[in-house]
Amino acid sequence: MNNQTNIKSVVQLLNQAVSHHQAGEKKEAEAKYNETLSHEPDFRALLASNQQAVRESQTLLRTVFSQAYNNLGVFREEEKNYGQAISSFRHALDHAPGSVEAHTNLARVFRKRRNLEKALASARAALELKPEYIPAIIQLSKICYALRRPDEAIEAVMKVTPWLEKHTRLNIEYGRLLEKTGQLVEARERFHKALSLEPGHILALLSLGGVNFKLDKYGEALENYQAILKIDPENILATTNVGFIMQRMGQFGEAMNAYKASLSLDPGHLETLSLYGSLLEMTGKYDQGLAISQQVLAMPKLEDRPYYTAHITKARCERRLGRTIEALETLKTLLGGPVGVAERSRIYYEFGLAHDSLDQTEEAFRYFKKANSLFLEQGSAFEAAKNDLPDFISTMQKSDLSTLQESPYSLKTEGQEAPVFIVGFVIGGVQVVSAFLSQVPEFQILEDSTLIIGLRRSISKDQQYPECLLKMSADEARAWAGQYHKLKNGNSPETGSGISINTHPLNFLDLPLILKLFPDAKVIFAMIHPLDAVLNCYMKDFVPNPATMNFADFKDISEIYAASMEVWEKYKSELSFDYIELKVENLLARPRREIKKVLNFIDPENKTGARKVLDKAACAEIAGNLFERYPSGRWIRYKKHLKAASKRLALTIKKYGY
């Protein structure tokens, strides 16, 4: 058999392999690629020849063997066998040094292995061969960002700006880059552009859901994930993300159901298992949460995020179970690994909480200070918008609201009880009251819901706020109220029945809007000692956004607190509404008596049967579980660090009898 005949046979083997590959028949494709490469030694002499007459045959063979090695490298990469993948891609380049695809693949695997300088060299090698090769540009942008060179990453994409009008994946990757650099609105536009080019694109919907979540647009994020599930009902990422949103919104039952649905599809899905463990810890099931986190950590080939989440859950459960020394050891193990700024910040918060539980106040404060420093570093992209919250509070302090309720609208929907809003400062009071009321099945708890904030942003988009509320017609108010109900019920057109309780703490700042849409709304203002409130914020691992950037420094927190309380006092004097004020210290000390006041206020006729659910024994158990999470008087141990805050809040402390 002559060389030409042999070459033809090898080409046929490669074509068969590619056909199997394209059909998703991995096992068959892999076998054919290996069979193709088994003939490589047969052509060593031909490939080494310098004769001009065999140049064409050499080129064809090098192309065949390069493609076989490259595609086998892709298989090894999918299996996370990165060492073998690198070897395959290098063999591909030995045969075809000008393979842009192999250079790009090599860049991607080096990036995954965190060998960023080699990744950068490979990506640049690809772009030297083909400057507008989109996959290489995408890799270059990711590598530059990983090297903390975001400007270079953005510059890499901007070199092919015209492609943004027609390339779906480039829009997605550019959007992700913008998201990572804190440009969430711009990122959202890129994901929308990707979907306009390719409606129903799963990755674009996942990315859009993620950025909507970060923008507090939980309703829209749920829509994105539900759209994925209509296309692919067994998409585990979408199902898990639905659970994560429900968990963040405090709808723990729905979150649990979503995680269980994901695990029914793949019992070993690491991301879902790690989040499921964190939910068990959040709901007080510490033994179960610990068991799940240990299960995750025992799995091979553990990915970074589940590994990190499982460690945090394990440490928290150990601390809650009184095994704080073990928790500290767990956290030390986590610090020894390759963690980023955000992860390190959260680990320091956990160290602080562990030392606090041991009454090691100064050691705890040292860790909280380090954690907040890193928090500000990771949230630096939001620095320009940091004043949004203080500016809004200042605007409401100065606004004339005297005519707001001259002609209140009757917007109560038949069968729909008046909305209830539990409000207060950021951490402590609201969460404690919500923990009691969430035990009543007939209450629809919207935990930490940003629906009101979202409506205010929409209403004030092209208008002066709050002046626009004075001009709002009855029809407009009804439409906005309807939008609230629709989003509250997962975009269902039905308003639902029963009593809905919105627990976003700072909703009281939007009381003028709430009363414009719901004149019969009921407001529960939940307080803890002002210095405990300030300390709780300082000790909390917030997600960075423009508002939370104000909660990493005692001075900033106390200024926000003082100004917020001035707004609350202004509203009480200028607006007519139904409210009660409640001290959480009293609720935890005398739970049954205090919760009875709350239930009489919310549901005076006991239509929901809430008093039966929250009997003496149930209230005592709930209060017992909450003492550790929200201890009263903790500020006393940190008194020397709170001198300035104590001075700024002296009037509020005195006014409310603390």
C-alpha positions as a printed Julia matrix, in Angstrom:
658×3 Matrix{Float64}:
   0.0    0.0    0.0
   1.56   3.35  -1.03
   1.73   6.53   1.11
  -1.09   8.27  -0.74
  -3.42   5.35  -0.05
  -2.4    5.36   3.61
  -2.95   9.14   3.89
  -6.41   8.73   2.39
  -7.25   6.11   5.03
  -6.08   8.37   7.85
  -8.16  11.27   6.51
 -11.2    8.98   6.4
 -10.62   7.97  10.04
 -10.47  11.63  11.08
 -13.67  12.42   9.16
 -15.44   9.51  10.88
 -14.21  10.77  14.27
 -15.47  14.28  13.55
 -18.88  12.92  12.46
 -19.23  11.01  15.74
 -18.05  14.1   17.64
 -20.63  16.34  16.0
 -23.34  13.76  16.73
 -22.44  13.81  20.42
 -21.11  10.24  20.29
 -18.07  10.88  22.46
 -16.98   7.27  23.01
 -17.01   6.47  19.29
 -15.34   9.78  18.4
 -12.58   9.25  20.93
 -11.89   5.76  19.58
 -11.59   7.08  16.0
  -9.31   9.97  17.04
  -7.01   7.51  18.8
  -7.1    5.2   15.78
  -6.16   8.15  13.59
  -3.21   8.99  15.83
  -2.11   5.33  15.98
  -0.88   5.83  12.39
   1.32   8.8   13.33
   4.5    6.66  13.69
   3.92   5.25  10.19
   4.6    8.7    8.7
   7.58   9.86  10.75
   9.95   9.64   7.81
   7.51  11.45   5.52
   6.88  14.2    8.09
  10.64  14.69   8.59
  11.45  14.84   4.88
  12.78  18.05   3.29
  11.74  17.1   -0.23
   9.58  19.64  -2.02
   7.6   16.83  -3.66
   6.04  15.72  -0.36
   5.13  19.17   0.97
   1.44  18.78   0.12
   1.24  15.37   1.82
   3.07  16.7    4.87
   0.66  19.63   5.21
  -2.38  17.35   4.97
  -1.03  14.9    7.54
  -0.02  17.63   9.97
  -3.53  19.09   9.7
  -5.1   15.68  10.34
  -2.95  14.83  13.34
  -3.22  18.36  14.75
  -7.02  18.23  14.62
  -7.12  14.77  16.21
  -4.86  15.87  19.08
  -6.8   19.13  19.49
 -10.19  17.42  19.69
  -8.9   14.78  22.1
  -7.59  17.67  24.2
 -11.11  19.1   24.32
 -12.38  15.75  25.65
  -9.66  15.71  28.32
 -10.53  19.29  29.27
 -14.22  18.4   29.66
 -13.14  15.63  32.04
 -11.02  18.17  33.94
  -7.88  16.17  33.1
  -6.08  19.43  32.42
  -2.58  17.97  32.32
  -3.54  15.56  29.53
  -5.44  18.32  27.77
  -2.36  20.56  27.75
  -0.26  17.71  26.4
  -2.77  17.09  23.59
  -2.98  20.76  22.6
   0.82  21.01  22.56
   1.03  17.94  20.3
  -1.53  19.65  18.04
   0.74  22.71  17.87
   3.79  20.54  17.17
   2.07  19.5   13.96
   0.43  22.84  13.19
   2.1   25.81  14.94
  -0.35  28.09  13.16
  -3.46  26.47  14.7
  -5.35  29.41  16.19
  -7.82  27.0   17.76
  -5.13  24.97  19.57
  -3.43  28.13  20.9
  -6.81  29.37  22.17
  -7.65  26.03  23.76
  -4.27  25.98  25.45
  -4.9   29.5   26.79
  -8.24  28.41  28.21
  -6.82  25.36  30.04
  -3.86  27.31  31.42
  -6.4   29.87  32.73
  -8.44  27.14  34.4
  -5.26  25.85  36.05
  -4.5   29.44  37.15
  -1.25  29.49  35.19
  -2.18  32.94  33.98
   1.11  34.09  32.42
   1.24  31.01  30.18
  -2.46  31.5   29.41
  -1.77  35.09  28.41
   1.1   34.04  26.1
  -1.08  31.43  24.37
  -3.96  33.85  23.86
  -1.61  36.47  22.4
  -0.05  33.83  20.14
  -3.52  33.05  18.78
  -4.27  36.72  18.16
  -0.95  37.32  16.42
  -2.07  34.68  13.92
  -5.64  35.98  13.68
  -6.26  39.37  15.35
 -10.06  39.17  15.16
 -10.46  35.58  16.36
 -13.37  35.98  18.79
 -12.72  32.92  21.03
  -9.14  34.1   21.61
 -10.32  37.62  22.39
 -12.78  36.19  24.92
  -9.98  34.21  26.56
  -7.68  37.23  26.59
 -10.32  39.34  28.33
 -10.9   36.65  30.98
  -7.17  36.22  31.58
  -6.56  39.96  31.89
  -9.39  40.22  34.4
  -7.99  37.28  36.39
  -4.64  39.13  36.42
  -6.51  42.13  37.85
  -6.06  44.15  34.68
  -9.73  44.97  33.92
  -8.83  47.88  31.63
  -6.8   45.56  29.4
  -9.62  43.04  29.44
 -12.16  45.61  28.27
  -9.69  46.96  25.7
  -9.34  43.45  24.25
 -13.07  43.27  23.57
 -13.35  46.84  22.34
 -10.92  46.01  19.49
 -13.72  44.05  17.84
 -16.65  46.31  18.77
 -18.4   45.84  15.37
 -18.76  42.14  16.19
 -20.98  43.02  19.15
 -23.78  43.68  16.67
 -23.78  40.1   15.42
 -21.86  37.79  17.78
 -23.96  36.3   20.61
 -21.14  34.79  22.65
 -19.02  37.95  22.48
 -21.91  39.94  23.95
 -22.28  37.4   26.73
 -18.58  37.45  27.62
 -18.4   41.24  27.39
 -21.45  41.42  29.64
 -19.8   39.11  32.15
 -16.69  41.29  32.13
 -18.78  44.41  32.72
 -20.58  42.59  35.52
 -17.29  41.67  37.19
 -16.16  45.3   37.08
 -19.39  46.47  38.71
 -21.03  47.87  35.57
 -24.24  45.92  36.14
 -26.63  48.02  34.06
 -24.27  47.93  31.08
 -23.79  44.18  31.55
 -27.56  43.72  31.54
 -27.76  45.53  28.19
 -25.16  43.15  26.7
 -27.11  40.09  27.83
 -30.31  41.55  26.37
 -28.42  42.15  23.12
 -27.26  38.53  23.08
 -30.86  37.36  23.51
 -32.03  39.65  20.73
 -29.5   37.92  18.46
 -30.38  34.45  19.69
 -33.64  34.25  21.7
 -33.66  31.45  24.22
 -29.87  31.2   24.46
 -29.37  29.34  27.75
 -26.07  30.96  28.75
 -27.42  34.44  27.99
 -30.52  33.75  30.14
 -28.37  32.4   32.97
 -26.11  35.46  32.81
 -29.06  37.86  32.65
 -30.64  36.14  35.64
 -27.42  36.55  37.59
 -27.07  40.27  36.91
 -30.79  40.89  37.57
 -30.29  39.18  40.92
 -27.39  41.51  41.73
 -29.53  44.49  40.73
 -32.18  43.32  43.25
 -34.53  42.52  40.36
 -35.52  39.17  41.84
 -38.76  38.95  39.87
 -36.95  39.41  36.56
 -34.22  36.96  37.58
 -36.88  34.35  38.32
 -38.4   35.02  34.88
 -35.01  34.38  33.27
 -34.51  31.06  35.05
 -38.11  29.99  34.44
 -37.61  30.74  30.73
 -34.67  28.32  30.77
 -36.79  25.66  32.46
 -39.43  25.96  29.73
 -36.73  25.16  27.18
 -34.87  22.64  29.32
 -36.95  21.43  32.3
 -33.99  19.49  33.65
 -31.52  22.38  33.68
 -29.93  22.0   37.11
 -28.3   25.45  37.14
 -31.63  27.18  36.52
 -33.42  25.09  39.15
 -30.64  25.69  41.67
 -30.64  29.43  40.97
 -34.4   29.55  41.56
 -33.67  27.97  44.94
 -30.9   30.48  45.67
 -33.21  33.44  44.92
 -35.91  31.96  47.15
 -33.31  31.46  49.88
 -32.17  35.08  49.62
 -35.79  36.23  49.73
 -36.34  34.21  52.88
 -38.82  31.84  51.22
 -37.0   28.86  52.67
 -39.68  26.26  51.91
 -39.64  27.11  48.2
 -35.82  27.18  48.24
 -35.74  23.73  49.84
 -38.12  22.38  47.18
 -35.97  23.8   44.36
 -32.76  22.29  45.77
 -34.46  18.92  46.22
 -35.69  19.08  42.61
 -32.12  19.72  41.44
 -30.75  16.89  43.54
 -33.38  14.51  42.17
 -31.8   15.16  38.75
 -28.24  14.78  40.04
 -27.79  13.71  43.69
 -24.11  14.6   43.52
 -24.44  18.1   42.02
 -21.85  20.02  44.04
 -23.24  23.54  43.65
 -26.72  22.45  44.74
 -25.46  20.34  47.63
 -23.31  23.18  48.95
 -26.23  25.64  48.81
 -28.58  23.08  50.33
 -26.17  22.72  53.24
 -26.08  26.5   53.72
 -29.89  26.61  53.76
 -30.01  23.91  56.43
 -27.63  26.02  58.53
 -29.73  29.14  58.0
 -32.88  27.33  59.14
 -31.26  26.05  62.34
 -30.71  22.46  61.18
 -27.06  22.53  62.2
 -26.46  18.78  62.43
 -27.91  18.22  58.94
 -26.07  21.21  57.51
 -22.81  19.91  58.96
 -23.43  16.45  57.47
 -24.12  17.87  53.99
 -21.04  20.12  54.08
 -18.87  17.16  55.09
 -20.41  15.12  52.26
 -19.47  17.85  49.77
 -15.93  18.18  51.11
 -15.39  14.42  50.81
 -16.09  14.46  47.07
 -13.24  14.25  44.54
 -12.53  16.96  41.95
 -14.27  19.54  44.09
 -14.88  22.84  42.3
 -13.84  26.1   43.92
 -17.22  27.63  44.8
 -18.83  24.49  46.32
 -15.58  23.82  48.22
 -15.64  27.33  49.65
 -19.38  27.35  50.44
 -19.2   23.93  52.12
 -16.3   25.08  54.34
 -18.19  28.19  55.41
 -21.3   26.11  56.19
 -19.22  23.57  58.12
 -17.6   26.32  60.21
 -20.94  28.0   60.92
 -22.61  24.74  61.95
 -19.67  23.87  64.19
 -19.9   27.28  65.84
 -23.67  26.99  66.28
 -23.21  23.54  67.84
 -20.75  24.96  70.36
 -17.67  23.54  68.64
 -16.04  26.91  68.02
 -12.44  25.67  68.21
 -13.23  23.2   65.43
 -14.85  26.04  63.47
 -11.63  28.06  63.71
  -9.62  25.11  62.41
 -12.05  24.71  59.5
 -11.6   28.39  58.62
  -7.81  28.12  58.81
  -7.95  25.26  56.3
  -9.99  27.46  53.97
  -7.56  30.37  54.25
  -4.75  28.08  53.16
  -6.31  27.59  49.73
  -6.47  29.85  46.66
  -9.26  32.26  47.66
 -10.08  35.64  46.13
 -10.72  38.97  47.83
 -14.47  38.38  48.28
 -13.95  34.93  49.76
 -11.16  36.1   52.07
 -13.36  38.94  53.29
 -16.14  36.53  54.18
 -13.71  34.14  55.89
 -12.49  37.01  58.08
 -16.09  37.8   59.03
 -16.48  34.18  60.1
 -13.25  34.34  62.12
 -14.64  37.45  63.81
 -17.93  35.76  64.69
 -16.11  32.7   66.03
 -13.87  34.79  68.3
 -16.89  36.87  69.34
 -18.71  33.72  70.44
 -15.66  32.95  72.64
 -15.89  36.5   74.11
 -12.49  37.28  72.57
 -13.63  40.79  71.71
 -10.39  42.4   70.57
  -9.44  39.43  68.39
 -12.95  39.47  66.9
 -12.79  43.21  66.2
  -9.41  42.79  64.49
 -10.92  40.28  62.07
 -14.03  42.37  61.42
 -11.82  45.35  60.61
  -9.8   43.28  58.13
 -12.99  41.86  56.61
 -14.5   45.3   56.09
 -11.31  46.59  54.52
 -11.45  43.76  51.96
 -15.2   44.3   51.53
 -14.56  47.91  50.49
 -11.8   46.76  48.15
 -14.04  44.28  46.34
 -16.85  46.82  46.2
 -14.68  49.63  44.82
 -16.63  49.51  41.54
 -19.65  50.86  43.47
 -17.77  53.72  45.1
 -19.22  56.31  42.7
 -22.77  55.3   43.68
 -22.06  54.98  47.4
 -23.85  58.25  48.17
 -27.12  57.15  46.54
 -28.59  55.98  49.85
 -27.4   58.94  51.98
 -28.56  61.34  49.25
 -31.99  59.68  49.11
 -32.35  59.92  52.89
 -31.34  63.58  52.74
 -33.91  64.23  50.0
 -36.68  62.68  52.09
 -35.58  64.72  55.13
 -36.07  67.95  53.17
 -39.22  67.04  51.23
 -42.58  68.68  51.88
 -45.07  65.8   52.18
 -47.91  67.81  53.74
 -50.28  67.4   50.77
 -49.43  63.8   49.93
 -52.53  62.3   51.54
 -55.12  64.99  50.83
 -57.1   62.61  48.59
 -55.95  59.07  49.34
 -57.04  56.45  46.86
 -59.04  53.4   47.85
 -56.93  50.66  46.36
 -57.79  47.7   48.54
 -58.53  44.73  46.33
 -61.42  42.54  47.35
 -60.07  39.5   49.17
 -56.67  41.16  49.58
 -55.78  42.19  53.1
 -53.82  45.36  53.71
 -50.1   44.83  53.03
 -47.94  44.68  56.14
 -44.41  46.11  56.21
 -41.96  45.17  58.96
 -39.31  47.88  58.92
 -36.4   49.11  60.99
 -32.66  49.41  60.58
 -30.69  46.97  58.49
 -29.77  44.07  60.81
 -31.52  42.74  63.89
 -35.01  43.94  64.59
 -36.82  43.09  61.37
 -35.22  39.66  61.1
 -36.33  38.69  64.62
 -39.98  39.69  64.11
 -39.99  37.96  60.73
 -38.69  34.74  62.31
 -41.82  34.59  64.48
 -44.35  35.49  61.79
 -42.82  33.14  59.21
 -44.16  30.23  61.3
 -47.74  31.16  60.33
 -48.66  29.38  57.05
 -51.32  31.96  56.21
 -48.78  34.8   56.2
 -46.95  35.36  52.9
 -43.5   36.52  54.0
 -41.55  38.51  51.41
 -38.16  38.31  53.1
 -35.92  41.29  52.41
 -37.94  41.99  49.24
 -36.79  44.95  47.15
 -40.11  45.3   45.33
 -40.84  48.76  46.76
 -37.34  50.03  45.98
 -37.67  48.69  42.43
 -41.03  50.41  41.94
 -39.64  53.69  43.24
 -36.76  53.52  40.77
 -39.16  52.83  37.91
 -41.56  55.61  38.94
 -38.78  58.18  39.4
 -36.85  57.22  36.25
 -37.91  60.33  34.32
 -39.51  62.34  37.15
 -38.51  64.3   40.22
 -39.02  62.25  43.37
 -40.94  62.46  45.68
 -42.71  65.37  43.95
 -44.05  63.0   41.31
 -46.1   61.23  44.01
 -48.1   64.42  44.54
 -49.06  64.39  40.84
 -49.8   60.67  40.57
 -53.36  59.96  39.4
 -55.61  57.32  40.91
 -55.3   55.19  37.78
 -51.5   55.39  37.84
 -51.44  54.46  41.53
 -53.69  51.46  40.88
 -51.43  50.35  38.02
 -48.3   50.54  40.2
 -50.06  48.74  43.04
 -51.07  46.04  40.57
 -47.46  45.74  39.44
 -46.43  45.21  43.06
 -48.98  42.42  43.51
 -47.96  40.83  40.22
 -44.27  40.73  41.14
 -45.07  39.66  44.69
 -46.84  36.6   43.33
 -44.18  35.62  40.83
 -45.62  37.61  37.91
 -48.99  35.91  38.23
 -51.83  38.28  37.28
 -53.67  37.14  40.41
 -53.26  39.34  43.48
 -53.58  36.39  45.82
 -55.34  36.28  49.16
 -54.32  36.38  52.78
 -51.82  38.72  54.41
 -48.52  39.52  52.73
 -45.69  40.78  54.93
 -42.78  42.61  53.3
 -39.67  42.56  55.49
 -37.13  44.77  53.72
 -35.84  46.84  56.68
 -35.35  50.17  54.93
 -38.8   50.17  53.33
 -39.78  52.79  55.93
 -37.75  55.33  53.94
 -40.23  54.73  51.09
 -43.29  55.19  53.28
 -44.66  58.06  51.12
 -44.73  55.71  48.1
 -46.16  52.83  50.15
 -49.01  55.0   51.43
 -49.68  56.39  47.95
 -50.18  52.86  46.61
 -51.58  51.26  49.78
 -53.25  53.86  52.04
 -54.38  51.09  54.41
 -50.91  49.51  54.76
 -49.82  48.49  58.24
 -46.29  49.22  59.45
 -44.39  47.5   62.25
 -41.26  49.4   63.24
 -38.89  46.93  64.93
 -36.01  48.33  66.99
 -32.95  47.02  68.77
 -30.51  49.15  70.75
 -29.07  51.63  68.21
 -25.48  50.64  69.04
 -26.32  46.95  68.59
 -27.81  47.88  65.22
 -24.61  49.68  64.21
 -22.43  46.81  65.46
 -24.55  44.18  63.68
 -23.99  45.98  60.37
 -20.26  46.16  60.99
 -20.2   42.41  61.69
 -22.26  41.39  58.64
 -20.85  39.95  55.4
 -22.97  41.97  52.99
 -23.03  41.49  49.24
 -21.29  44.59  47.79
 -23.64  47.12  46.23
 -23.96  50.92  46.42
 -26.09  50.78  49.59
 -24.02  48.26  51.56
 -20.84  50.22  50.85
 -22.09  52.5   53.65
 -22.01  49.7   56.24
 -18.29  48.95  56.6
 -17.33  51.86  58.83
 -18.79  52.83  62.23
 -18.97  56.52  61.28
 -20.86  55.84  58.05
 -23.25  53.38  59.69
 -24.09  55.7   62.59
 -24.66  58.64  60.22
 -27.05  56.55  58.1
 -28.81  55.31  61.24
 -29.25  58.77  62.74
 -30.5   60.29  59.48
 -32.88  57.35  58.91
 -34.42  57.78  62.37
 -34.91  61.49  61.68
 -36.84  60.53  58.54
 -38.97  58.08  60.54
 -39.82  60.8   63.07
 -40.68  63.19  60.23
 -43.05  60.66  58.66
 -44.78  60.02  61.97
 -45.48  63.72  62.37
 -46.45  64.52  58.74
 -48.18  61.39  57.45
 -51.23  59.53  58.66
 -50.72  55.77  58.76
 -51.29  52.71  60.91
 -48.15  51.66  62.79
 -46.75  50.18  65.98
 -43.22  50.32  67.38
 -41.66  47.26  68.93
 -38.46  46.7   70.9
 -36.9   43.38  70.0
 -35.27  43.09  73.43
 -38.78  42.96  74.89
 -39.92  40.46  72.25
 -37.1   38.04  73.09
 -37.56  38.48  76.84
 -41.37  38.13  76.8
 -42.09  36.54  73.42
 -45.71  35.48  73.87
 -46.87  38.81  75.29
 -45.1   40.91  72.67
 -46.01  38.79  69.67
 -49.63  38.94  70.78
 -49.5   42.72  70.34
 -48.12  42.24  66.84
 -50.81  39.71  65.9
 -53.58  41.92  67.28
 -52.25  44.7   65.08
 -51.91  42.61  61.91
 -54.94  40.37  62.28
 -57.24  41.7   65.03
 -60.0   39.18  64.25
 -57.55  36.24  64.14
 -58.76  35.2   60.69
 -55.49  33.41  60.05
 -55.46  31.49  63.33
 -51.97  32.85  63.97
 -52.44  32.91  67.77
 -52.91  29.16  67.77
 -49.7   28.63  65.8
 -47.69  31.07  67.91
 -48.67  29.7   71.3
 -46.58  30.05  74.44
 -44.38  27.01  73.76
 -43.75  27.93  70.09
 -42.82  31.51  70.99
 -40.41  30.36  73.7
 -38.68  27.94  71.28
 -38.32  30.58  68.54
 -36.98  33.14  71.02
 -34.46  30.6   72.32
 -33.14  30.0   68.79
 -32.83  33.73  68.14
 -30.9   34.75  71.25
 -27.61  33.5   69.79
 -28.11  35.05  66.35
 -29.23  38.45  67.65
 -27.77  38.87  71.15
 -28.89  41.97  73.03
 -26.29  44.22  74.59
 -23.35  42.93  72.6
 -22.36  46.54  71.95
 -21.2   46.86  75.58
 -18.19  44.59  74.89
 -17.21  46.81  71.91
 -17.94  50.06  73.74
 -14.47  51.57  73.29
 -14.76  51.18  69.51
 -18.23  52.76  69.48
 -17.48  56.06  71.23
 -18.13  58.24  68.16
 -21.25  56.27  67.23
 -22.5   56.52  70.81
 -22.13  60.3   70.72
 -23.86  60.61  67.33
 -26.8   58.43  68.41
 -27.17  59.8   71.93
 -30.51  61.53  71.2
 -32.03  58.45  69.58
 -30.81  56.24  72.43
 -32.4   58.57  74.97
 -35.63  59.1   73.0
 -36.36  55.39  72.74
 -35.53  54.59  76.33
 -32.27  52.76  75.83
